[in-house]
Amino acid sequence: MKLLRFGPLGSEKPGLLDGDGNMRDLSGEVADIAGEALTPEGLAKLRAVDEKRLPLVEGAPRIGACAGAVGKFICVGLNYADHAAESGHAVPSEPVLFMKATSSLCGAYDDLEIPRGSVKTDWEVELGMVIGKPGRYIPEAEAGEHIAGYWVINDVSEREFQIEHEGQWVKGKSHDTFGPAGPWLVTADEISDPQNLPMWLEVDGKRYQDGSTHTMVFGALNLVSYISRFMSLQSGDIISTGTPPGVGMGQKPPRFLKAGNVVTLGIEGLGEQQHKCVQA
């Protein structure tokens, strides 16, 4: 299934993309794409629904971040060896974890805000995972049972705030609109191998990132297991798994986003995003 949320910011309704590419309204079946709806039992109920009987969504409404009531937005840094190199870091011996504020989440076609005072806003196409079955101390062999699905994430980052200011990375990662997620959540049963997904990102039509999840240092299942050692994972929690090389910080000379730029990105099988950059 391809699950989504549509409508104005803060008032999104649950929906799905049917086999013909039409949006269908799930409001009569579930309150939101969140919590219990993302568990294996909740997804089984949604799969049993006859999608042709669901109301068609008229027009072209805004598509929001396609999971609601997100408790944690967990990210993995330096998870591609070649990206670590372009960032001037050694390949980590274990996953580097940091958090983004959940208020950074936005839709796949929403405007991307350049923060006030920013001169180093950067892009990062990433494979995102949404937790379905809660758990902690999850064995890697069982980690796939806990993933509701996968989606595209742009881990937008302000590098000056992230690296040159005191403290943790979270300051450079959490501005409003710095977490575009979607356009839809593709349930895990439709992704046969999360470690073989081509991914790319362009700015104003020029391709900067052109990689694959195949080159991740720590794979998706390993990350679920690893993170669950340090915190319980709840239905709706997000894990963003790192970016391949080609970020703006790694260009020679560095290239950062400005108001008016258009960022387009995608992952094979998971859809595409497009954002116009605007000044906050």
C-alpha positions as a printed Julia matrix, in Angstrom:
280×3 Matrix{Float64}:
   0.0     0.0     0.0
   0.9     3.62   -0.48
  -0.5     5.58    2.44
  -0.68    9.36    2.57
  -2.2    12.32    4.38
  -3.83   15.15    2.46
  -5.25   18.57    3.25
  -4.17   21.8     4.95
  -1.3    21.8     7.42
  -2.56   20.62   10.78
  -5.84   19.3     9.36
  -4.63   16.44    7.18
  -6.9    13.48    6.46
  -5.72    9.88    5.95
  -5.69    8.47    2.45
  -4.11    6.0     0.1
  -2.95    5.9    -3.48
  -4.89    3.25   -5.36
  -3.57    1.0    -8.12
  -4.54    3.56  -10.77
  -2.7     6.4    -9.07
  -5.82    8.04   -7.63
  -6.02    9.4    -4.1
  -8.68    7.75   -1.95
 -10.07    9.04    1.35
  -9.5     6.69    4.32
 -11.31    8.91    6.85
 -14.16    6.42    7.15
 -11.76    3.63    8.05
  -9.13    5.2    10.29
  -8.67    8.5    12.11
  -5.09    9.07   10.93
  -2.01    7.33    9.53
  -0.62    7.11   13.05
  -0.31    4.94   16.12
  -2.4     1.78   15.99
  -3.02    2.16   12.25
   0.69    1.58   11.61
   0.96   -1.67   13.58
   0.86   -4.98   11.71
  -2.76   -5.44   12.83
  -3.72   -1.93   11.76
  -2.11   -2.29    8.36
  -3.82   -5.67    7.86
  -7.19   -4.0     8.41
  -6.37   -1.34    5.82
  -5.25   -3.96    3.31
  -8.62   -5.68    3.69
 -10.48   -2.54    2.62
 -11.78   -2.51   -0.96
  -9.99    0.59   -2.23
 -12.47    1.03   -5.09
 -15.21    1.66   -2.53
 -13.3     4.46   -0.87
 -14.27    8.03   -1.85
 -12.09    9.6    -4.52
 -10.25   12.72   -3.4
 -11.25   15.54   -5.73
  -8.84   18.11   -7.13
  -5.19   18.31   -6.17
  -5.01   18.88   -2.42
  -1.79   19.45   -0.53
  -0.05   16.21    0.51
   1.34   16.42    4.03
   3.89   14.34    5.88
   2.32   10.91    5.61
   2.49    9.84    9.24
   0.85   11.75   12.07
   1.43   11.98   15.81
   5.15   11.25   15.41
   6.83   10.77   18.76
  10.5    10.62   17.73
  12.41   11.72   14.62
  15.7     9.82   14.86
  18.48   10.37   12.31
  21.71    8.59   11.46
  24.78   10.62   10.52
  27.73    9.68    8.3
  26.09    6.41    7.25
  27.63    6.37    3.76
  31.42    6.0     3.63
  31.82    8.41    0.7
  29.63   11.04    2.4
  31.7    10.71    5.57
  34.8    11.35    3.45
  33.37   14.46    1.8
  32.41   15.73    5.27
  35.95   15.21    6.54
  35.05   12.42    8.96
  36.19    8.83    9.35
  33.64    6.08    8.8
  32.02    5.56   12.22
  32.5     2.25   14.01
  28.86    2.32   15.13
  25.86    4.42   14.07
  25.96    8.14   14.84
  22.53    9.15   16.17
  20.91   12.55   16.48
  17.38   13.94   16.62
  15.37   16.35   14.51
  12.44   18.19   16.06
   9.14   16.65   14.93
   7.96   20.2    14.14
  10.36   20.11   11.17
   8.12   17.6     9.38
   6.31   18.82    6.29
   4.91   17.57    3.01
   6.7    16.43   -0.11
   5.77   19.55   -2.11
   5.73   22.18    0.62
   8.02   25.2     0.42
  11.39   24.79    2.1
  12.23   27.72    4.38
  15.71   29.23    4.51
  16.11   30.23    8.18
  16.71   33.85    9.09
  20.45   34.47    9.18
  21.24   31.27    7.29
  23.99   31.17    4.67
  24.6    27.4     4.68
  21.28   25.59    4.21
  22.03   22.19    2.67
  20.21   19.17    1.24
  20.35   15.41    2.0
  18.19   12.8     0.25
  17.61    9.89    2.65
  15.69    6.66    3.03
  13.23    7.04    5.88
  11.57    4.26    7.88
   8.43    4.4    10.02
   8.08    2.05   12.96
   4.91   -0.04   13.07
   5.28   -2.67   15.78
   6.65   -1.17   19.01
   9.65   -2.78   20.64
  12.96   -2.53   22.43
  16.08   -4.73   22.37
  14.94   -5.93   18.94
  17.11   -8.66   17.36
  18.28   -7.72   13.89
  16.68  -10.91   12.51
  13.3    -9.63   13.72
  13.75   -5.94   12.88
  11.79   -6.14    9.62
   8.67   -7.08   11.59
   8.81   -3.67   13.28
   8.96   -1.52   10.12
   5.6    -0.27    8.85
   7.07    1.18    5.7
   9.56    3.37    3.89
   9.49    6.87    2.4
  11.66    9.66    1.02
  13.12   12.17    3.48
  15.12   15.32    2.79
  17.24   15.82    5.92
  17.63   19.56    5.33
  20.5    20.96    7.38
  21.89   24.4     8.2
  25.62   23.67    8.36
  26.71   26.78   10.24
  24.1    26.16   12.95
  24.98   22.44   12.96
  28.78   22.56   12.99
  30.08   26.02   13.79
  27.8    26.86   16.73
  28.25   25.3    20.14
  26.28   22.2    21.12
  24.66   19.34   19.28
  23.61   18.99   15.64
  19.93   19.43   16.48
  20.12   23.24   16.04
  21.07   22.84   12.41
  18.52   20.11   11.74
  15.24   21.27   13.23
  14.0    24.44   11.55
  10.39   24.29   10.38
  10.2    22.51    6.96
  13.6    20.81    7.46
  11.96   17.37    7.43
   9.98   16.82    4.22
   8.63   13.25    4.33
   6.71   11.47    1.6
   4.87   11.88   -0.74
   3.57    8.57    0.57
   4.49    5.8     2.96
   5.14    2.6     1.02
   4.41   -0.36    3.25
   7.35   -2.67    3.9
   5.8    -5.63    2.06
   6.21   -3.7    -1.22
   9.96   -3.14   -0.77
  11.76   -6.43   -1.36
  15.23   -5.06   -0.57
  15.64   -1.73    1.24
  19.38   -1.99    0.59
  19.06   -1.74   -3.17
  17.2     1.5    -3.82
  18.67    4.13   -6.19
  18.29    7.69   -4.88
  19.01   11.13   -6.29
  18.67   14.88   -5.7
  18.77   17.9    -8.01
  18.88   21.65   -7.42
  17.5    23.78  -10.25
  17.78   20.78  -12.56
  21.45   19.99  -11.79
  22.02   16.57  -10.23
  24.17   16.65   -7.12
  23.36   13.34   -5.44
  23.14   10.08   -7.35
  23.56    7.1    -5.04
  22.02    3.94   -3.68
  21.09    2.52   -0.3
  23.38   -0.35   -1.29
  26.35    1.69   -0.01
  24.98    2.36    3.49
  27.48    1.49    6.23
  24.75    0.24    8.59
  21.67   -1.24    6.9
  18.05   -0.52    7.72
  17.46   -3.65    9.83
  20.71   -3.18   11.71
  19.71    0.4    12.56
  16.33   -0.61   13.97
  18.0    -3.2    16.18
  20.81   -0.86   17.25
  18.58    2.09   18.11
  16.21   -0.12   20.1
  19.09   -0.84   22.51
  19.04    2.79   23.65
  15.35    3.7    23.51
  12.06    1.94   22.94
  10.64    2.38   19.46
   6.97    3.29   19.21
   4.43    3.13   16.39
   4.96    6.18   14.21
   8.56    6.86   15.2
  10.74    7.86   12.24
  14.27    6.75   11.46
  16.16    8.6     8.72
  19.1     6.5     7.59
  21.74    8.88    6.21
  22.67   10.38    2.86
  25.0     9.47   -0.02
  27.67   11.94   -1.21
  26.89   15.1    -3.14
  25.61   17.43   -0.43
  26.21   21.15   -0.85
  28.85   21.24    1.87
  30.93   18.76   -0.13
  30.97   20.73   -3.38
  34.12   22.58   -4.46
  33.43   25.36   -3.73
  30.54   24.62   -1.34
  27.05   25.28   -2.75
  24.14   26.15   -0.45
  20.45   26.81   -0.97
  18.95   30.25   -1.47
  15.42   31.56   -1.84
  14.16   30.77   -5.34
  16.03   27.48   -5.74
  13.96   24.39   -6.55
  15.02   21.09   -4.96
  13.81   17.83   -6.53
  14.64   14.41   -5.08
  13.47   10.83   -5.13
  14.08    7.18   -4.31
  13.15    4.37   -6.68
   9.78    2.89   -5.74
   9.09    5.53   -3.08
   8.22    8.58   -5.18
   9.58   12.08   -5.58
   9.57   15.4    -3.74
   9.89   18.96   -5.01
  10.37   22.08   -2.94
  10.71   25.76   -3.73
  13.07   27.52   -1.34
  11.64   30.62    0.33
  12.99   33.01    2.95
  11.62   32.47    6.47
